[in-house]
Amino acid sequence: MKYLLLGAAFMGVIGFAWFGRGEANVYAMVPAQAYAKLRATPIQADGKSAFGRLDYAISGDGTSKIYWNGLGGTFASSQCEAEITPEGADKSRIMAHCNGGSMSDGAAAGMVSGMQRKALIEHIDAALTSRPFDVKLAQGSTASGWPSDARQPDGSYGTAVVGALKMEQDIKQMGREMEKDSAQRDADAAYKRAHAGVQFQAGKPMVDLSPNSR
């Protein structure tokens, strides 16, 4: 009985710590303060931050939106955004989404964007609660308490599989069309070679001017 009571007390403390703050994406500060904190908190390209080793430029609209744009070039880039809206008189609600990724990600681009969003949420939470960024929490623990964002691409495994199958079909179809075009070009070239010295005018006999015809 004693251990049951101690266990209940412990779970109560954990529950209070978990639910006491309320909604995970609502922070006890006015939007101007949240904006200033996020705008001033850099993302280091050290492999231990929100976006690994990619360099990022941070910008904003001055009041409610923060943008993180990847500088990794065509094959490794991303665009993420956080939107801050007032919640009551002295709180801020944050919504976040990411879109982009490497061209080599292909059908898995949505999954990559989802991972980037999780890391971004950990970055936001760490910045607004004045704590260090945690790589392990960036894998999804912090983001699990946040609501979904309709702007976020579908990063489900099923969508990635469907996308991969469609990509494979498109590649095969493209290959068939290229083979057809190549065969047509070869046929046209062969026809031109065979009739290189032939002149034809409507209503008149066809005249072969090639040297072999004389």
Residue frames relative to the residue before (quaternion, step in Angstrom):
aa qw qx qy qz dx dy dz
M 1.0000 0.0000 0.0000 0.0000 0.00 0.00 0.00
K 0.6367 0.5428 -0.3188 0.4454 3.55 1.01 -0.92
Y 0.6821 0.4868 -0.2897 0.4624 3.56 0.96 -0.91
L 0.6108 0.5483 -0.3455 0.4549 3.55 1.13 -0.66
L 0.6552 0.5089 -0.3057 0.4672 3.57 0.99 -0.87
L 0.6507 0.5070 -0.3166 0.4684 3.57 0.99 -0.85
G 0.6488 0.5226 -0.3140 0.4553 3.56 1.04 -0.83
A 0.6490 0.5149 -0.3157 0.4626 3.55 1.01 -0.83
A 0.6440 0.5218 -0.3179 0.4604 3.56 1.02 -0.83
F 0.6459 0.5223 -0.3151 0.4591 3.56 1.00 -0.86
M 0.6696 0.4928 -0.2989 0.4683 3.57 0.90 -0.90
G 0.6104 0.5521 -0.3483 0.4487 3.55 1.11 -0.65
V 0.6459 0.5115 -0.3165 0.4701 3.56 0.99 -0.85
I 0.6552 0.5084 -0.3043 0.4687 3.57 0.95 -0.93
G 0.6580 0.5182 -0.3079 0.4513 3.55 0.94 -0.89
F 0.6459 0.5136 -0.3206 0.4650 3.57 0.99 -0.79
A 0.6573 0.5065 -0.3097 0.4642 3.54 0.99 -0.87
W 0.6843 0.4972 -0.2837 0.4516 3.56 1.03 -0.78
F 0.8016 0.3048 -0.1367 0.4959 3.55 0.84 -1.02
G 0.5015 0.7065 -0.4098 0.2853 3.57 1.20 -0.37
R 0.6711 0.5070 -0.3103 0.4429 3.56 1.06 -0.67
G 0.4828 -0.6471 0.4534 0.3777 3.57 1.18 -0.39
E 0.8118 -0.1910 0.1608 0.5279 3.56 -1.08 -0.73
A 0.5352 -0.6862 0.3977 0.2909 3.53 -0.85 1.04
N 0.7462 0.3918 -0.2269 0.4880 3.60 1.04 -0.65
V 0.5795 0.5227 -0.3913 0.4876 3.58 1.24 0.48
Y 0.1060 -0.8249 0.5552 -0.0070 3.57 -0.71 1.13
A 0.4847 -0.6972 0.4638 0.2528 3.54 -1.06 0.88
M 0.5764 0.5117 -0.4370 0.4635 3.56 0.40 1.29
V 0.5488 -0.6116 0.4474 0.3530 3.56 -1.12 0.59
P 0.6762 -0.5215 0.3297 0.4027 3.62 -1.14 0.54
A 0.6316 0.5406 -0.3504 0.4313 3.61 0.96 -0.77
Q 0.6620 0.4932 -0.3061 0.4742 3.58 1.01 -0.77
A 0.6439 0.5104 -0.3219 0.4704 3.58 0.97 -0.84
Y 0.6396 0.5291 -0.3221 0.4552 3.57 0.96 -0.86
A 0.6753 0.5039 -0.2967 0.4495 3.56 0.86 -0.99
K 0.6588 0.5125 -0.3155 0.4515 3.61 0.96 -0.82
L 0.6899 0.4704 -0.2852 0.4705 3.56 0.87 -0.93
R 0.6496 0.5255 -0.3163 0.4492 3.56 0.99 -0.81
A 0.7380 0.4351 -0.2239 0.4646 3.58 1.05 -0.76
T 0.6275 0.5431 -0.3431 0.4400 3.60 1.23 -0.24
P 0.2762 -0.7980 0.5116 0.1589 3.62 -0.40 1.16
I 0.3017 -0.6909 0.6180 0.2228 3.51 -1.37 0.31
Q 0.2605 -0.7958 0.5315 0.1279 3.56 -0.45 1.22
A 0.3526 -0.7198 0.5590 0.2123 3.58 -1.03 0.81
D 0.3273 0.7794 -0.4625 0.2674 3.56 0.78 1.08
G 0.5684 -0.6103 0.3768 0.4031 3.57 1.28 0.09
K 0.7197 0.3893 -0.2351 0.5247 3.59 1.28 -0.11
S 0.6081 0.5302 -0.3541 0.4731 3.57 1.20 0.46
A 0.8073 -0.3482 0.1893 0.4374 3.54 -1.32 -0.06
F 0.8212 0.2092 -0.0941 0.5226 3.61 0.98 -0.70
G 0.6321 -0.5845 0.3348 0.3830 3.54 0.96 0.85
R 0.7674 -0.3265 0.2702 0.4811 3.54 -0.80 -1.09
L 0.4471 0.6840 -0.4635 0.3426 3.58 1.22 0.25
D 0.3936 -0.6911 0.5521 0.2500 3.55 -1.05 0.75
Y 0.0996 -0.8075 0.5811 0.0165 3.54 -1.03 0.87
A 0.2598 -0.7176 0.6221 0.1747 3.52 -1.24 0.63
I 0.2158 -0.7749 0.5844 0.1067 3.57 -0.88 0.96
S 0.0862 0.7788 -0.6169 0.0740 3.55 -0.94 0.92
G 0.0986 -0.8036 0.5842 0.0563 3.58 -1.25 0.07
D 0.5395 -0.6306 0.4511 0.3283 3.54 -1.30 0.21
G 0.6258 -0.5785 0.3188 0.4149 3.57 1.31 0.09
T 0.8121 0.2372 -0.1149 0.5205 3.60 1.15 -0.38
S 0.8757 0.0435 0.0519 0.4781 3.57 0.61 -1.09
K 0.7658 0.3259 -0.1946 0.5191 3.62 1.14 -0.28
I 0.1331 -0.7580 0.6364 0.0524 3.53 -1.06 0.94
Y 0.1405 -0.7970 0.5850 0.0534 3.58 -0.96 0.91
W 0.1131 -0.7489 0.6496 0.0661 3.55 -1.10 0.83
N 0.0273 -0.8187 0.5727 -0.0311 3.58 -0.41 1.21
G 0.4186 -0.7331 0.4856 0.2269 3.55 -0.73 1.10
L 0.2269 -0.7719 0.5828 0.1138 3.54 -1.10 0.77
G 0.3904 0.7692 -0.4329 0.2617 3.56 1.21 0.48
G 0.5889 -0.5891 0.3760 0.4060 3.60 1.22 0.05
T 0.7877 -0.3653 0.2360 0.4362 3.54 -1.37 -0.09
F 0.7646 0.4121 -0.2080 0.4497 3.57 0.92 -0.88
A 0.7880 0.1448 -0.1067 0.5888 3.62 1.20 -0.05
S 0.3547 0.7224 -0.5164 0.2926 3.55 0.03 1.26
S 0.0257 -0.7899 0.6126 0.0100 3.53 -1.28 0.26
Q 0.1573 -0.7563 0.6252 0.1117 3.50 -1.25 0.46
C 0.0006 -0.7987 0.6006 -0.0376 3.57 -0.72 1.08
E 0.0969 -0.8031 0.5876 0.0180 3.55 -1.17 0.62
A 0.1134 -0.7515 0.6448 0.0816 3.54 -1.15 0.70
E 0.1447 -0.7846 0.5997 0.0617 3.55 -0.95 0.91
I 0.1891 -0.7963 0.5715 0.0598 3.56 -0.78 1.09
T 0.0204 0.7865 -0.6165 0.0304 3.56 -0.85 0.99
P 0.5423 -0.6309 0.4343 0.3454 3.60 -1.04 0.66
E 0.1245 -0.7589 0.6369 0.0548 3.52 -1.13 0.79
G 0.7961 -0.0561 -0.0028 0.6025 3.59 -0.07 1.25
A 0.7622 -0.3948 0.2774 0.4315 3.54 -1.24 -0.50
D 0.8420 0.1563 -0.0329 0.5153 3.59 1.00 -0.71
K 0.6360 0.4977 -0.3487 0.4756 3.60 1.11 0.56
S 0.2553 -0.7551 0.5868 0.1425 3.52 -1.34 0.35
R 0.2227 -0.7433 0.6160 0.1361 3.53 -1.07 0.81
I 0.1650 -0.7960 0.5794 0.0589 3.57 -0.87 1.01
M 0.0497 -0.7519 0.6566 0.0336 3.55 -1.02 0.89
A 0.0513 -0.8232 0.5651 -0.0215 3.57 -0.94 0.84
H 0.0654 0.7773 -0.6251 0.0281 3.53 -1.20 0.61
C 0.1841 -0.7621 0.6117 0.1059 3.55 -1.26 0.48
N 0.0038 -0.7822 0.6229 -0.0126 3.52 -1.16 0.63
G 0.5931 0.5581 -0.4131 0.4077 3.56 -0.89 0.86
G 0.2018 0.7739 -0.5883 0.1197 3.54 -1.23 -0.46
S 0.6940 -0.4741 0.3483 0.4151 3.52 -1.30 -0.03
M 0.5588 -0.5926 0.4576 0.3565 3.57 -1.15 0.63
S 0.6394 0.5380 -0.3237 0.4438 3.57 1.12 -0.63
D 0.5248 0.6355 -0.4193 0.3807 3.61 1.23 -0.22
G 0.1666 -0.8365 0.5060 0.1287 3.56 1.17 -0.60
A 0.8519 -0.0667 0.0798 0.5133 3.54 -0.88 -1.06
A 0.6520 0.5178 -0.3157 0.4551 3.60 1.21 -0.40
A 0.3431 0.7724 -0.4826 0.2296 3.60 1.26 0.11
G 0.6358 0.5376 -0.3318 0.4435 3.59 1.03 -0.77
M 0.6442 0.5106 -0.3175 0.4728 3.57 1.04 -0.77
V 0.6371 0.5202 -0.3237 0.4675 3.58 1.02 -0.81
S 0.6493 0.5133 -0.3156 0.4641 3.59 0.97 -0.85
G 0.6306 0.5354 -0.3260 0.4575 3.56 1.08 -0.75
M 0.6423 0.5073 -0.3171 0.4791 3.58 1.04 -0.77
Q 0.6412 0.5180 -0.3223 0.4655 3.56 1.02 -0.77
R 0.6283 0.5289 -0.3367 0.4606 3.58 1.03 -0.74
K 0.6294 0.5299 -0.3385 0.4565 3.61 0.97 -0.79
A 0.6694 0.4919 -0.2942 0.4726 3.55 0.97 -0.90
L 0.6314 0.5353 -0.3278 0.4554 3.58 1.03 -0.78
I 0.6483 0.5165 -0.3199 0.4589 3.58 0.95 -0.86
E 0.6341 0.5064 -0.3345 0.4791 3.59 0.99 -0.74
H 0.6267 0.5288 -0.3303 0.4674 3.59 1.03 -0.78
I 0.6593 0.5075 -0.3050 0.4634 3.59 0.91 -0.92
D 0.6830 0.4932 -0.2938 0.4516 3.56 0.83 -1.00
A 0.6508 0.5123 -0.3152 0.4634 3.57 0.98 -0.85
A 0.6664 0.5107 -0.3052 0.4494 3.59 0.95 -0.87
L 0.7395 0.4337 -0.2358 0.4576 3.57 0.89 -0.93
T 0.7162 0.3786 -0.2557 0.5276 3.60 1.22 -0.27
S 0.4296 -0.7503 0.4195 0.2768 3.55 1.35 0.30
R 0.5122 0.5913 -0.4585 0.4218 3.57 0.75 1.09
P 0.6176 -0.5540 0.3936 0.3959 3.61 -1.19 0.33
F 0.5471 -0.5858 0.4873 0.3465 3.55 -1.21 0.56
D 0.1874 -0.7900 0.5792 0.0736 3.58 -0.91 0.97
V 0.4076 -0.7416 0.4818 0.2274 3.58 -0.50 1.21
K 0.6568 0.5138 -0.3164 0.4522 3.60 0.96 -0.81
L 0.6650 0.4886 -0.3063 0.4746 3.59 0.94 -0.84
A 0.6064 0.5825 -0.3427 0.4191 3.58 1.16 -0.61
Q 0.5791 0.5978 -0.3711 0.4118 3.58 1.23 -0.28
G 0.7877 -0.3334 0.1610 0.4924 3.58 1.22 -0.06
S 0.5257 0.6610 -0.4193 0.3329 3.60 1.15 -0.39
T 0.6856 0.4652 -0.2918 0.4778 3.59 0.85 -0.90
A 0.6914 0.4979 -0.2798 0.4425 3.56 0.90 -0.94
S 0.5535 0.6470 -0.3949 0.3452 3.60 1.12 -0.53
G 0.6928 0.4689 -0.2846 0.4682 3.58 1.13 -0.52
W 0.5929 0.5821 -0.3584 0.4256 3.58 1.26 -0.20
P 0.4976 -0.6311 0.4892 0.3387 3.59 -1.13 0.54
S 0.5674 -0.5836 0.4467 0.3714 3.58 -1.20 0.43
D 0.2973 -0.7339 0.5839 0.1788 3.55 -1.24 0.46
A 0.4717 -0.7121 0.4442 0.2704 3.59 -0.69 1.10
R 0.6382 0.5434 -0.3292 0.4348 3.59 1.16 -0.49
Q 0.5729 0.6175 -0.3753 0.3869 3.58 1.22 -0.37
P 0.4742 -0.6718 0.4819 0.3027 3.63 -0.82 0.93
D 0.5609 -0.5978 0.4546 0.3483 3.55 -1.17 0.64
G 0.0968 -0.8304 0.5485 0.0148 3.56 -0.55 1.19
S 0.3477 0.7607 -0.4893 0.2472 3.59 1.19 0.40
Y 0.6199 -0.5565 0.4109 0.3704 3.54 -1.23 0.54
G 0.6353 0.5485 -0.3281 0.4334 3.56 0.99 -0.85
T 0.6562 0.5019 -0.3113 0.4697 3.57 0.95 -0.84
A 0.6334 0.5295 -0.3294 0.4582 3.57 1.02 -0.77
V 0.6488 0.5142 -0.3160 0.4634 3.60 0.99 -0.83
V 0.6551 0.5009 -0.3115 0.4720 3.58 0.92 -0.93
G 0.6557 0.5174 -0.3071 0.4562 3.56 0.97 -0.85
A 0.6461 0.5212 -0.3157 0.4596 3.56 1.03 -0.80
L 0.6482 0.5124 -0.3141 0.4676 3.59 0.99 -0.83
K 0.6566 0.5024 -0.3095 0.4699 3.56 0.96 -0.85
M 0.6313 0.5299 -0.3291 0.4609 3.57 1.01 -0.81
E 0.6472 0.5181 -0.3179 0.4600 3.57 0.99 -0.85
Q 0.6542 0.5064 -0.3094 0.4689 3.58 0.99 -0.84
D 0.6477 0.5197 -0.3173 0.4581 3.57 0.99 -0.84
I 0.6451 0.5169 -0.3196 0.4632 3.59 1.00 -0.83
K 0.6546 0.5056 -0.3135 0.4664 3.59 0.95 -0.85
Q 0.6523 0.5121 -0.3110 0.4642 3.57 0.97 -0.87
M 0.6333 0.5260 -0.3189 0.4697 3.57 1.03 -0.80
G 0.6406 0.5281 -0.3153 0.4598 3.57 1.03 -0.84
R 0.6518 0.5127 -0.3146 0.4620 3.60 0.97 -0.86
E 0.6623 0.5042 -0.3046 0.4630 3.58 0.98 -0.86
M 0.6429 0.5161 -0.3239 0.4641 3.58 1.03 -0.77
E 0.6414 0.5134 -0.3192 0.4723 3.59 1.02 -0.80
K 0.6436 0.5226 -0.3131 0.4632 3.58 1.01 -0.83
D 0.6626 0.4977 -0.2992 0.4730 3.56 0.95 -0.90
S 0.6465 0.5242 -0.3180 0.4540 3.58 0.99 -0.84
A 0.6527 0.5125 -0.3081 0.4652 3.58 0.98 -0.87
Q 0.6496 0.5168 -0.3112 0.4628 3.57 1.01 -0.81
R 0.6432 0.5157 -0.3185 0.4678 3.57 1.02 -0.82
D 0.6410 0.5169 -0.3240 0.4658 3.59 1.01 -0.81
A 0.6562 0.5083 -0.3115 0.4626 3.59 0.98 -0.84
D 0.6477 0.5122 -0.3152 0.4679 3.57 0.97 -0.81
A 0.6577 0.5077 -0.3114 0.4612 3.57 0.96 -0.86
A 0.6481 0.5151 -0.3139 0.4650 3.59 1.00 -0.84
Y 0.6396 0.5228 -0.3209 0.4633 3.59 1.00 -0.79
K 0.6605 0.5068 -0.3093 0.4595 3.57 0.95 -0.87
R 0.6454 0.5141 -0.3242 0.4627 3.58 1.00 -0.80
A 0.6800 0.5040 -0.2855 0.4495 3.59 0.95 -0.87
H 0.7847 0.2665 -0.1316 0.5440 3.58 1.10 -0.62
A 0.1991 0.8331 -0.4975 0.1371 3.56 1.15 0.61
G 0.7803 0.3466 -0.1877 0.4855 3.63 1.01 -0.75
V 0.5133 0.6627 -0.4045 0.3656 3.56 1.23 0.22
Q 0.1144 -0.7653 0.6301 0.0651 3.55 -0.98 0.92
F 0.0292 -0.8101 0.5853 -0.0171 3.56 -0.91 0.85
Q 0.0066 -0.7663 0.6423 -0.0144 3.54 -0.99 0.94
A 0.5641 -0.6250 0.4187 0.3405 3.55 -0.95 0.86
G 0.8154 0.2483 -0.1968 0.4846 3.59 -0.93 0.92
K 0.7193 0.3785 -0.2463 0.5280 3.60 1.28 -0.05
P 0.6002 -0.5585 0.4116 0.3980 3.61 -1.18 0.49
M 0.4963 -0.6435 0.4942 0.3087 3.59 -1.10 0.69
V 0.1807 -0.7988 0.5708 0.0599 3.58 -0.81 1.04
D 0.2194 -0.7652 0.5948 0.1115 3.56 -0.85 1.03
L 0.1296 -0.8281 0.5447 0.0289 3.57 -0.50 1.23
S 0.4076 0.7224 -0.4734 0.2964 3.59 1.24 0.13
P 0.6226 -0.5823 0.3653 0.3740 3.64 -1.05 0.70
N 0.6581 0.5409 -0.3155 0.4181 3.60 0.99 -0.76
S 0.6281 0.5611 -0.3415 0.4171 3.57 1.20 -0.40
R 0.6455 0.5330 -0.3148 0.4474 3.63 1.25 -0.24
